[in-house]
């Protein structure tokens, strides 16, 4: 029997021997491996032997099989995280930093191979996938550095012989739940922050895109993270979340996903007094004022709107364009959208890939038909593309009434909704109409208008005249129904630390 090794690699040409190690049937031989669970330092199948097929969204073909965790596996993962935490919390911040920096470099070294895995399972163009991997490495680097700066403080006391200290301690083992749209970056924000703070973690990664998260975890293993500190599981989301959130070992929950699911998990976490970070759905408005640089706004927003086929929580969706430049903006937006080439993400010519699964295609069709039935103007797209895969045409709708479902329900796909507005107050009223409050965008040449709109928008993030969101050093999170807490900036690290006040007397 060959020694078990993780089903991932430094380079693509290493895939075949690894696949053979896991006895993948010849008829399924490809450069995409079966994916196993990683629990307590071992790659393993689930205790019941259950598995799920992983499909390529561009072709519909089954790529491989994914091992699924059952209750015994979840219990084992929690126990491992408890033991790992006791080791990792006692590892100095400097030593944690060195291991994390090594993991970041390994991730960069393996970027090409990992990006290919991501494109095969998620669908995004290869260039986007590689950018995601490289951004993930930058995130690890930043949190590694920030973990060395998790300083406490000394508070001047009221008595001469008293020292008042505040120290920062890791909150404990973490349960992280991540979606399929960014298989690396949605995990790496949670993983890097937790490790930098001294926490262990159980990552529940997405079943649709399992191989790239496993490859990410492998970089940390190869960098020297101790056994039990990181555990990776897949399976029934409801079963896993209900078990881990209630488990007494788990002290912190981090979730990225829909608002509906986030509210359910927050309720469960609240029952058990577990700290939470919730990065939930959005429905980002884009306000284009009469004095904006229309050419730059249209070009920039098209690139952002159709990135990852619109499957982005901060994707610009509701375009509110002042009446004086409305027709010009629509024309230029359409011109740039028509230049998009939709196709398999492995094709270098593709600028937009497929949707994640057939359910997303059905959702896009339903939203489009509903909007058109309410007299919205369909200017481009609006239907699935012929052939295999979950492809949907880039879609532009104008004059969309507020009662259309797409104006309230996040499309989470390649759909732009463009409506005119008259006054500043009209734009603000519509932008803030929804309970979502994740990202907002605005375009203006006026410093006064920029200051006013930045203050008026109810959102966790506002970007004016460019795309300025998502750097590891800046906050990333929403308000209202878009969640609470941050997955970027110093705020993200603080979510994994407990401040402890110590008052000492009689030491003189």
Order of alpha helices (4+ residues) and beta strands (2+ residues): alpha-beta-beta-beta-beta-alpha-alpha-alpha-alpha-beta-beta-beta-alpha-beta-alpha-beta-alpha-beta-alpha-beta-beta-alpha-beta-alpha-alpha-beta-beta-beta-alpha-beta-beta-alpha-beta-beta-beta-alpha-beta
